[in-house]
Amino acid sequence: MKTILNVIWLVLSGFWLALGYVLAGIICCVLIITIPFGIASFRIAGYALWPFGRTTVERRDAGAGSMIGNVIWIIFAGWWLALGHIVTGLALCVTIIGIPFGIANFKMIPISLMPLGRDIVPTDEPFATR
């Protein structure tokens, strides 16, 4: 079932959302100081491309650096990516078939706003230590 949902997701919105994250990652990797943001953006691009069967968990070793980085991320890239999820989620919720995909878009907003200090894990092991 996860595969079917992921294929439908990929066709309806996953490709375009992942493309937005890849673009943000490339822009962040151009400057040396924002490379960690670019790496986080590429990691989320994979999650935005194939989200069903995976979830996000907070990292135990994330500290103040992640918090400061998330504030910087929100200011420069997070708002735009979250806005993309909101618009796509609302567009998908117009049809009955698209409602689960719209809800999945809304669930991705927190990681689009604060990607640092989070890991993407399979839903089979959301509490596994990393």
C-alpha positions in Angstrom: 0.0 0.0 0.0 2.9 2.4 0.8 4.3 1.9 -2.7 0.9 2.8 -4.3 0.6 5.9 -2.2 4.1 6.9 -2.9 3.7 6.5 -6.7 0.4 8.6 -6.6 2.2 11.2 -4.4 5.1 11.3 -6.8 2.8 12.1 -9.7 0.6 14.6 -7.9 3.0 16.6 -5.9 6.2 14.8 -4.8 8.3 15.6 -7.9 7.6 19.3 -7.7 8.1 19.6 -4.0 11.4 17.6 -4.2 12.5 19.9 -7.0 11.9 22.9 -4.7 14.0 21.3 -2.0 16.8 20.5 -4.4 16.8 24.0 -5.7 17.0 25.4 -2.1 19.8 22.9 -1.5 21.8 24.0 -4.5 21.4 27.7 -3.5 22.5 26.9 0.0 25.6 24.9 -1.2 26.8 27.8 -3.3 27.9 29.7 -0.2 30.4 27.8 2.0 28.8 28.8 5.3 25.3 27.4 4.4 26.4 23.9 3.3 24.7 22.3 6.3 21.4 23.8 5.2 22.0 22.5 1.7 22.6 19.0 3.0 19.4 19.2 5.2 17.5 20.3 2.1 18.7 17.4 0.0 17.8 15.0 2.8 14.3 16.4 2.9 14.0 16.3 -0.9 14.3 12.5 -0.7 11.6 12.5 2.0 9.3 14.8 -0.1 9.8 12.5 -3.1 8.8 9.3 -1.3 7.2 10.1 2.1 4.9 7.2 2.9 6.4 4.6 5.1 8.8 7.1 6.7 8.5 9.6 9.5 10.7 12.2 11.2 12.1 12.0 14.8 14.0 14.5 16.8 17.7 13.7 17.3 18.9 13.3 20.8 22.2 15.0 20.2 20.8 18.2 18.6 21.7 21.2 20.6 21.7 25.0 20.5 23.4 25.0 17.1 20.4 23.2 15.5 18.0 25.7 17.1 20.0 28.7 15.8 20.3 27.1 12.4 16.6 26.5 12.3 15.9 30.1 13.0 18.2 31.1 10.1 16.6 28.5 7.9 13.1 29.7 8.7 14.0 33.3 7.7 15.7 32.4 4.4 14.2 29.2 3.0 11.7 27.6 5.4 8.8 30.1 4.8 9.0 29.5 1.0 9.1 25.7 1.3 6.3 25.7 3.9 4.2 27.9 1.7 4.7 25.4 -1.1 3.3 22.6 1.1 0.4 24.8 2.2 -0.6 25.6 -1.4 -0.1 22.1 -2.6 -2.0 20.7 0.4 -5.0 23.0 -0.2 -5.0 22.1 -3.9 -5.0 18.4 -3.2 -7.8 18.7 -0.6 -10.2 19.9 -3.3 -10.9 16.4 -4.4 -11.8 13.5 -2.2 -9.0 11.3 -3.5 -6.5 14.0 -2.9 -7.4 14.6 0.8 -4.9 12.0 2.2 -2.2 13.6 0.1 -3.2 17.1 1.2 -3.0 16.0 4.9 0.5 14.4 4.2 1.5 17.8 2.8 0.4 19.6 6.0 2.3 17.0 8.1 5.5 18.0 6.2 5.3 21.7 7.1 7.1 21.3 10.5 10.2 19.7 8.9 10.2 22.2 6.1 10.4 25.0 8.7 12.8 23.3 11.1 14.9 20.6 9.4 18.0 20.7 11.6 18.0 18.3 14.5 15.6 15.8 12.9 16.1 12.4 11.3 14.0 10.7 8.7 13.4 7.0 9.7 11.2 4.2 8.5 7.8 4.0 10.3 8.8 0.5 11.4 11.4 2.0 13.7 10.5 5.5 14.7 12.0 5.1 18.2 15.2 3.4 17.1 18.4 5.1 18.4 20.5 6.7 15.8 
